[in-house]
Amino acid sequence: MGKLLIVGTVAFDAIETPFGKTDKILGGAATFIGLAASQFDVDSAIVSVVGEDFPKEYLDLFTSRNIDISSLEIVEGGKTFYWKGKYHNDLNSRDTLVTDLNVLANFDPVVPKGYKNPDVVMLGNLHPNIQLSVIDQLEKRPKLIILDTMNFWMDHTLDELLTVIKEIDVITINDEEARQLTGEYSLVKAAQKIFEMGPKYVVIKKGEHGALLFHEDEVFFAPALPLKEVFDPTGAGDTFAGGFSGYLTDTNDISFENMKNAVIHGSNLASFCVERFGTERMVGLKRKDIMKRLHQFKALTQFDIELQ
């Protein structure tokens, strides 16, 4: 069984969309990544930090999914990272209303002993220095290091982010972030520029319009499954990353051909995430539902055509 090391936030979110609103619920990049990856046959561990206010039921949720939480630091007397946001009518844009770093402000990650030689590392959205610290603690180079990041770090810690990007194999970002990072409008040109920064593979997420995978001169496109209901896009990108990294860890195959499958699995799981608020859909997700939707993905993209 492959080992997957997950780094990212474990947090409280409060979300408002045109379809409703929530009080504080479970969120965070590492949370969504871990829940998605747990759908595969992997040993995973989360490196993160929470406060004393973090409910035991959430910790139990992680352990019930075979997620090692020995390096999920619980700060006595501290408060868990909290984010509050409101989505616009199209769900493609949002306003951040509250960001309380709390215990995350002084987080010093510690990689658990049993995961210093992981097969795959999934660096969820966090300060680049934290991501780099985790890489530095590894005893040898993993088969694959995957990085997820966002425009906030490009705005405020670009030099540190570029240092981390040199050390990774795969980067997953959305189309807006790819354009900001490279200054190129064409996503093909943007991917080429990112290759020059260090990564061998570039995944550019386009939300409801699917995802692109680039490697050297090869390109693969995976559509997003048309859905009847989309309640909350929070965590969809992290769920994609969890499905992508979980599948690659499980199959022990990091070829471009298998990464195509990983993109489909990531997109498939992300399509469930958006159907409910927060982690609600991912917690109750059944294997039969996943397989049924995978067949829908296959039907959506498969066709026969005679070429002269």
C-alpha positions in Angstrom: 0.0 0.0 0.0 1.4 3.3 -1.1 2.1 6.2 1.4 0.7 9.6 0.7 1.8 12.6 2.8 -0.7 15.5 2.8 0.1 19.0 3.9 -2.4 21.8 4.2 -5.0 23.5 6.4 -7.6 21.9 8.6 -10.0 24.7 9.3 -13.5 26.0 10.0 -15.4 27.5 7.1 -18.5 29.6 7.0 -20.0 29.8 3.6 -22.8 31.7 1.8 -24.0 30.9 -1.7 -27.1 31.8 -3.6 -28.5 28.5 -2.3 -28.0 29.0 1.4 -25.5 29.6 4.1 -23.7 27.8 6.9 -22.3 28.5 10.3 -18.8 27.1 11.1 -18.3 23.8 9.4 -15.3 21.5 8.8 -13.1 22.8 6.0 -9.5 23.3 4.9 -7.3 22.1 2.1 -5.9 19.0 3.9 -9.4 18.0 5.0 -10.7 17.8 1.5 -7.5 16.2 0.1 -7.6 13.6 2.8 -11.2 12.7 2.4 -10.9 12.4 -1.4 -7.7 10.3 -1.1 -9.3 8.0 1.4 -11.4 6.6 -1.4 -8.3 4.8 -2.6 -6.2 2.0 -1.1 -3.5 4.3 0.5 -1.9 5.0 3.8 -2.1 8.8 4.3 -1.1 11.3 6.9 -2.1 14.9 7.4 0.5 17.5 8.5 -1.5 20.5 9.9 -2.5 22.4 13.0 -5.8 23.1 14.8 -6.8 24.8 18.1 -8.3 23.3 21.2 -11.7 24.3 19.9 -11.5 21.6 17.1 -14.2 18.9 17.8 -13.2 15.3 18.6 -15.8 14.1 16.1 -13.8 15.7 13.3 -10.6 13.9 14.5 -12.5 10.7 14.6 -13.7 11.2 11.1 -10.1 11.4 9.9 -9.0 8.2 11.8 -12.1 6.4 10.6 -10.8 7.0 7.0 -7.4 5.5 7.8 -5.8 9.0 7.9 -2.8 9.3 10.3 -3.3 12.4 12.4 -0.2 12.0 14.6 1.2 15.2 13.0 -2.1 17.2 13.3 -0.9 19.5 16.0 -3.5 20.6 18.6 -2.5 23.9 20.2 -3.8 24.0 23.8 -5.8 27.2 24.3 -5.6 28.0 20.6 -8.2 28.7 18.0 -8.5 26.9 14.7 -8.0 28.7 11.4 -11.3 30.3 10.2 -12.4 31.5 6.8 -15.7 33.0 5.9 -16.7 33.7 2.3 -19.7 34.7 0.1 -20.1 33.4 -3.5 -21.6 35.5 -6.3 -24.5 34.2 -8.4 -22.3 32.5 -10.9 -20.3 30.6 -8.2 -17.1 31.4 -10.1 -16.2 34.4 -7.9 -16.4 35.1 -4.2 -15.7 37.6 -1.6 -13.6 36.7 1.5 -15.4 38.2 4.5 -13.2 36.9 7.3 -9.8 35.3 7.5 -8.5 34.5 11.0 -5.2 32.6 10.8 -5.2 31.9 14.6 -2.9 28.9 15.3 -1.9 28.7 11.6 0.1 32.0 12.1 2.9 30.2 14.0 2.6 26.8 12.5 5.9 24.8 12.3 5.1 21.5 10.4 6.5 18.2 11.6 6.5 15.2 9.3 5.6 12.0 11.2 8.4 9.4 11.4 6.5 6.9 9.4 6.0 9.3 6.5 9.5 10.7 6.0 9.8 8.4 2.9 6.4 8.7 1.3 5.7 7.6 -2.2 3.7 10.8 -3.0 3.6 14.2 -1.3 0.6 16.4 -1.8 1.4 20.0 -0.8 -2.0 21.6 -0.3 -2.5 25.4 -0.4 -0.4 27.0 2.3 2.5 29.4 2.8 5.3 28.4 0.5 7.8 28.3 3.4 5.7 25.7 5.2 5.6 23.6 2.0 9.3 23.9 1.6 9.9 22.9 5.3 8.0 19.7 4.7 10.1 18.9 1.6 13.3 19.5 3.6 12.2 17.0 6.3 12.0 14.1 3.9 14.7 11.5 4.0 14.7 10.9 0.3 13.1 12.2 -2.9 9.5 10.8 -3.3 8.3 9.4 -6.5 6.2 12.5 -7.0 5.7 15.9 -5.3 2.5 17.7 -6.2 1.9 21.4 -5.3 -1.3 23.3 -5.1 -1.2 27.0 -4.6 -3.2 30.2 -5.3 -2.9 33.8 -6.4 -2.6 35.1 -2.7 0.9 33.6 -2.5 1.7 35.0 -5.9 0.7 38.4 -4.7 2.6 38.3 -1.3 5.3 35.6 -1.4 6.3 35.2 -5.0 10.0 34.6 -4.4 9.3 31.9 -1.8 6.7 30.3 -4.1 9.1 30.1 -7.0 11.6 28.4 -4.7 9.1 25.7 -3.9 8.1 25.3 -7.6 11.7 24.4 -8.4 11.5 21.4 -6.1 8.2 19.8 -7.3 7.1 17.5 -10.1 3.4 18.6 -10.6 1.7 21.9 -10.1 -2.1 22.2 -9.9 -3.5 25.7 -10.3 -6.6 27.3 -12.0 -6.5 29.2 -15.3 -6.5 32.6 -13.7 -3.6 31.7 -11.5 -1.6 30.2 -14.4 -2.0 33.5 -16.3 -0.9 35.5 -13.3 2.1 33.4 -12.6 3.4 33.5 -16.2 2.0 36.7 -17.7 0.7 34.6 -20.6 -3.0 34.6 -21.6 -2.7 31.4 -23.7 -2.7 28.4 -21.3 -0.5 26.5 -23.6 2.2 29.2 -23.4 1.6 29.5 -19.7 2.3 25.8 -19.2 5.5 26.0 -21.2 6.7 28.9 -19.0 5.8 26.9 -15.9 7.9 24.0 -17.2 10.9 26.3 -17.2 10.3 27.0 -13.5 10.8 23.3 -12.6 7.7 21.1 -12.8 7.5 18.3 -15.3 3.7 18.3 -15.3 1.2 21.1 -15.2 -2.5 20.7 -14.3 -4.6 23.8 -15.0 -8.1 23.6 -13.6 -10.9 25.5 -15.3 -13.8 24.9 -12.9 -17.0 23.9 -14.6 -15.1 23.8 -17.9 -12.8 20.9 -16.9 -9.0 20.5 -16.5 -5.9 20.5 -18.7 -2.9 18.3 -18.1 0.4 19.3 -19.8 3.7 17.3 -20.1 6.4 18.3 -22.6 4.5 18.5 -25.9 1.5 16.4 -24.8 -1.8 17.8 -23.7 -4.8 16.0 -22.2 -8.2 17.6 -21.5 -10.8 16.3 -19.1 -14.3 17.8 -19.1 -16.3 18.6 -16.0 -19.4 16.6 -15.7 -22.6 18.6 -16.2 -24.5 18.6 -12.9 -28.1 19.3 -12.0 -27.1 21.0 -8.7 -24.1 23.0 -7.6 -24.4 24.2 -4.0 -20.9 25.1 -2.9 -17.6 25.1 -4.9 -15.5 25.4 -1.7 -13.0 22.6 -1.6 -13.6 21.3 -5.1 -10.0 22.1 -6.2 -8.6 20.4 -3.1 -10.9 17.4 -3.6 -9.6 17.2 -7.2 -6.0 17.2 -5.8 -6.9 14.5 -3.3 -8.4 12.3 -6.0 -5.5 13.0 -8.3 -2.8 12.2 -5.7 -4.7 9.4 -4.1 -5.1 7.5 -7.4 -1.5 7.9 -8.3 -0.4 6.7 -4.9 -2.7 3.7 -5.1 -1.7 2.7 -8.7 2.1 3.3 -8.2 2.3 4.6 -11.7 3.3 8.2 -12.4 3.4 8.0 -16.2 1.6 10.6 -18.3 -0.9 8.0 -19.5 -1.8 7.2 -15.9 -2.0 10.8 -14.9 -4.8 11.1 -17.5 -6.7 8.6 -15.4 -5.8 10.5 -12.2 -7.2 13.7 -13.7 -10.5 11.9 -14.4 -10.6 10.5 -10.9 -9.9 13.9 -9.4 -12.6 15.5 -11.5 -15.0 12.8 -10.7 -14.6 13.3 -6.9 -14.7 17.1 -7.2 -18.1 16.7 -9.0 -19.5 15.2 -5.8 -17.9 17.8 -3.5 -19.9 20.7 -5.0 -23.3 19.1 -4.5 -23.5 19.9 -0.8 -22.0 22.5 1.6 -18.5 21.8 2.9 -17.5 18.2 3.4 -21.1 16.9 3.7 -21.2 15.1 0.4 -17.7 13.6 0.7 -18.3 12.2 4.1 -21.3 10.2 3.0 -20.0 9.2 -0.4 -20.3 5.5 -1.4 -18.1 3.5 -3.7 -21.1 2.6 -6.0 -21.8 6.3 -6.5 -18.2 6.9 -7.5 -18.2 4.1 -10.0 -21.5 5.1 -11.5 -20.3 8.6 -12.1 -17.0 7.3 -13.6 -19.0 5.5 -16.2 -20.8 8.8 -16.9 -17.5 10.5 -17.4 -16.5 7.7 -19.8 -19.7 8.0 -21.8 -19.2 11.8 -21.9 -15.8 11.6 -23.5 -15.8 8.4 -25.6 -16.8 8.3 -29.2 -16.0 6.6 -32.5 -15.0 8.5 -35.6 -13.7 7.4 -38.9 -10.6 9.3 -39.9 -9.3 9.4 -43.5 
